[in-house]
Amino acid sequence: MVTLEKEALLAAIKKVIPGVEKGKSTIEGADQLLFSGKFVHSYNGMVAVSAPCDTQGQEFAVKGLDFFRLVDRMNDLLLSIELAGGKLKVTGGRTKASMSLLDPSKIKTYVAAINVEAVQFNKVPEGFVDGIRITSISGNTTKLKGVAVTDYEDGSAVIATDMKRICLTKLPSPMSTFWVDDGTLSDAFKCGEPLEYSVTGPWLHFKYEDGTVFSAQRKDHAGYPFTTCKNFVNAIPSAEVKMSGRLPQDIKDAVNRVAVLASGTEDNSSLVEMIFHKDELELHAEKQGGEATETIPWDVPPSADPENTQVWVDVAFLTEAANKTVDFSLVSINNQPPSLIFKSDNYTQMVSSNKK
């Protein structure tokens, strides 16, 4: 029998729980937590995580989600664990529980195949985590959902697109190219801010200060429109600028109100029409059975008379843009209808004005 600190055990389990299969397990061992004496491991085919966890030499595998919930709900600061009779016996205060020990051979095989000990890691560029967070596009239900990283100028860039919206954030140093689900990255960042990364085979690995390694299956980036996205962003400086300005302070509340009556598109986005007047910004939404309009005076007059230019944007895009930067411009690229551009030092977000 050994005694473990509950909070240290729980903290380690929380880091690896994204790699535990939550529903019906389709991969043998994917619903397990494997304790190897010094680490705890999980693997569900899409995510694998290894985190430091000292169980004082005790090695075992148990149902991951059940063990996590048990440890989380036990109210004693110290837990005693014992392996006996094919059971894991856990005691904390007045609570005693036992769980069946599972065959660890499969999950051991998966963990060994990833072989994170042999991975050569590189330093994560400054601003990477923030770049992922501001570049991710909410409501992206297309086949391009997720975020991608590729070379850009003398460094690299985080890119997200649904081919109506393009978001790009520049990073100061190169990174290997990859494309991954942004929900997976959200889980990875719950472990903290990664210091190192590596792309090996189908896996993207992140390593953290305490030695935790989070590995995620990458998407095949061969078909990702890197060149198209970069070309559009690179064309902005030489594009014809119709006007530029700053969004009114009340934009988010106004969007939230009119969006109640916004029409939807084929991919379930909600559309709002922005009409740029000389003295005010008008928001208009309509759908079968109703419509809503709100006008907001400019806090700062735009650079030119916008001549009532109309741009259809989806609610998620406009809300995201207002959260990230208030500076905008309307530009015409290659004689196309105006695109709405939001830009800060390293961040660019653009959307086509076409209503589709």
MOSUL-V340715 format. One record per residue. N is the residue number from 1. PHI is phi as a letter, one per 30 degrees, with the letter a starting at -180 (NA if undefined). OMEGA is omega in degrees with one decimal (none if undefined). Layout:
{{N:PHI:OMEGA} {N:PHI:OMEGA}}
This chain:
{{1:NA:176.7} {2:b:-179.5} {3:c:-178.2} {4:b:173.5} {5:d:-175.7} {6:e:-173.1} {7:d:177.9} {8:d:178.0} {9:d:-178.1} {10:d:179.6} {11:d:178.6} {12:d:-179.3} {13:d:179.9} {14:e:-179.6} {15:d:-175.0} {16:c:-174.5} {17:d:175.3} {18:d:179.3} {19:c:178.6} {20:c:177.1} {21:d:-174.4} {22:d:-178.3} {23:c:177.5} {24:d:-174.8} {25:d:177.6} {26:c:178.0} {27:c:-178.9} {28:e:-179.6} {29:j:-175.7} {30:d:179.1} {31:c:-174.7} {32:c:161.7} {33:c:179.1} {34:c:176.2} {35:c:-174.2} {36:c:179.5} {37:j:179.4} {38:c:-178.5} {39:b:168.0} {40:c:-173.2} {41:b:171.3} {42:b:179.9} {43:a:176.7} {44:b:179.3} {45:j:178.4} {46:c:-178.8} {47:b:172.9} {48:b:-178.3} {49:b:173.1} {50:b:-178.0} {51:b:177.1} {52:e:179.1} {53:a:-175.6} {54:d:176.3} {55:c:174.1} {56:h:175.3} {57:i:179.5} {58:d:-179.7} {59:c:-177.3} {60:a:175.0} {61:b:-179.8} {62:b:173.4} {63:e:-169.5} {64:d:-175.1} {65:d:179.0} {66:d:-178.7} {67:d:176.9} {68:e:-178.6} {69:d:179.6} {70:d:-179.1} {71:d:-177.7} {72:d:-173.1} {73:c:176.1} {74:d:-168.8} {75:c:176.8} {76:c:-178.3} {77:d:-179.9} {78:b:179.2} {79:c:174.9} {80:c:177.1} {81:b:-178.7} {82:b:174.9} {83:c:-177.6} {84:a:174.6} {85:i:179.6} {86:i:-177.9} {87:b:166.6} {88:c:-179.8} {89:c:-176.4} {90:b:179.2} {91:b:176.4} {92:b:-177.2} {93:i:-179.4} {94:d:-176.2} {95:c:172.9} {96:b:-179.3} {97:b:174.2} {98:b:179.6} {99:b:179.0} {100:d:172.4} {101:d:-175.3} {102:c:176.5} {103:d:-175.4} {104:d:-170.1} {105:d:-177.3} {106:d:-177.6} {107:d:174.4} {108:d:178.7} {109:d:-179.9} {110:d:-178.8} {111:d:179.9} {112:d:-178.9} {113:d:177.7} {114:d:170.8} {115:h:-177.2} {116:d:178.5} {117:d:-177.6} {118:c:-177.1} {119:d:175.2} {120:c:-174.5} {121:c:175.7} {122:b:179.7} {123:d:175.7} {124:d:180.0} {125:d:175.6} {126:e:178.2} {127:i:-175.8} {128:d:-176.4} {129:d:176.9} {130:d:178.6} {131:d:177.1} {132:d:-174.9} {133:d:-177.2} {134:d:-177.6} {135:d:-178.0} {136:e:-178.9} {137:c:177.1} {138:d:177.1} {139:i:179.6} {140:d:-179.3} {141:c:-179.1} {142:d:178.4} {143:d:179.3} {144:c:-176.9} {145:d:-175.3} {146:j:177.5} {147:b:-178.5} {148:b:177.1} {149:b:178.7} {150:a:177.2} {151:d:180.0} {152:a:-177.6} {153:h:-178.6} {154:c:178.8} {155:b:178.7} {156:b:-179.3} {157:b:169.6} {158:c:-175.8} {159:b:170.1} {160:b:-178.9} {161:a:166.2} {162:b:-180.0} {163:i:163.7} {164:c:175.9} {165:c:173.0} {166:b:174.7} {167:b:-179.6} {168:b:175.7} {169:b:-179.7} {170:d:174.0} {171:c:-170.0} {172:d:-177.6} {173:b:-176.2} {174:d:170.5} {175:b:172.4} {176:d:-179.5} {177:d:173.4} {178:a:176.9} {179:b:-173.8} {180:b:178.3} {181:d:-176.8} {182:d:174.5} {183:d:176.6} {184:d:178.5} {185:d:177.0} {186:e:176.2} {187:d:-179.2} {188:d:-176.4} {189:d:173.4} {190:d:177.0} {191:d:-175.5} {192:k:178.0} {193:c:-177.1} {194:d:177.4} {195:c:-176.6} {196:b:178.5} {197:b:174.4} {198:a:173.5} {199:c:-179.6} {200:b:-178.8} {201:h:-179.4} {202:d:-170.7} {203:c:167.6} {204:c:-176.7} {205:c:170.2} {206:b:178.1} {207:c:-173.9} {208:c:-174.1} {209:e:-177.0} {210:d:-179.8} {211:j:175.2} {212:d:174.7} {213:b:178.5} {214:c:-178.5} {215:c:-178.4} {216:b:175.9} {217:d:178.2} {218:d:169.1} {219:d:176.9} {220:d:-174.4} {221:d:-177.5} {222:d:-177.6} {223:c:-178.1} {224:d:-173.9} {225:d:-179.6} {226:e:-174.8} {227:d:179.7} {228:d:-179.2} {229:d:-178.6} {230:d:179.7} {231:d:178.6} {232:d:-179.4} {233:d:-179.5} {234:d:-179.4} {235:d:-175.5} {236:d:-176.4} {237:e:-178.7} {238:c:-178.9} {239:d:177.3} {240:d:-179.0} {241:d:178.0} {242:d:178.0} {243:a:173.9} {244:b:-178.9} {245:l:179.8} {246:b:178.9} {247:d:175.1} {248:d:-177.9} {249:d:-175.4} {250:d:-171.3} {251:d:-174.4} {252:d:179.1} {253:d:-179.8} {254:d:177.8} {255:d:-179.4} {256:d:-179.0} {257:d:-175.2} {258:d:-177.3} {259:d:178.4} {260:e:-178.4} {261:c:179.7} {262:d:177.9} {263:d:-179.7} {264:c:177.1} {265:c:-178.0} {266:d:-179.7} {267:c:174.2} {268:i:171.8} {269:d:176.6} {270:c:-174.7} {271:c:173.7} {272:b:177.6} {273:c:174.2} {274:c:178.8} {275:c:-173.0} {276:c:176.1} {277:c:-178.2} {278:d:-173.8} {279:c:-175.1} {280:a:173.7} {281:c:179.8} {282:c:175.1} {283:c:-177.7} {284:b:175.8} {285:b:179.3} {286:a:171.2} {287:a:-178.0} {288:e:178.5} {289:j:178.8} {290:l:176.7} {291:a:179.1} {292:b:178.4} {293:b:174.9} {294:b:176.4} {295:c:-178.4} {296:b:177.1} {297:d:174.9} {298:d:171.2} {299:d:176.5} {300:b:-178.1} {301:e:177.7} {302:d:-173.3} {303:d:-178.4} {304:a:176.3} {305:d:-176.5} {306:d:175.2} {307:h:175.2} {308:h:178.0} {309:d:-177.6} {310:c:178.2} {311:b:174.7} {312:c:177.7} {313:b:177.1} {314:d:-172.3} {315:d:-178.8} {316:d:179.8} {317:d:-175.1} {318:d:178.5} {319:d:178.4} {320:d:-177.7} {321:d:-179.3} {322:d:177.9} {323:d:-171.3} {324:c:179.3} {325:a:-179.1} {326:c:-179.3} {327:d:-179.0} {328:b:172.0} {329:b:172.4} {330:c:-176.9} {331:b:176.4} {332:c:-179.1} {333:c:178.5} {334:h:176.3} {335:i:177.2} {336:d:174.2} {337:e:-174.4} {338:e:171.6} {339:c:178.6} {340:c:-174.6} {341:c:169.5} {342:c:-172.3} {343:b:169.0} {344:b:-172.5} {345:e:-176.2} {346:c:-171.4} {347:c:175.9} {348:b:175.9} {349:b:-178.0} {350:b:178.0} {351:b:176.0} {352:d:-179.4} {353:d:-178.0} {354:d:175.2} {355:c:-177.8} {356:b:none}}
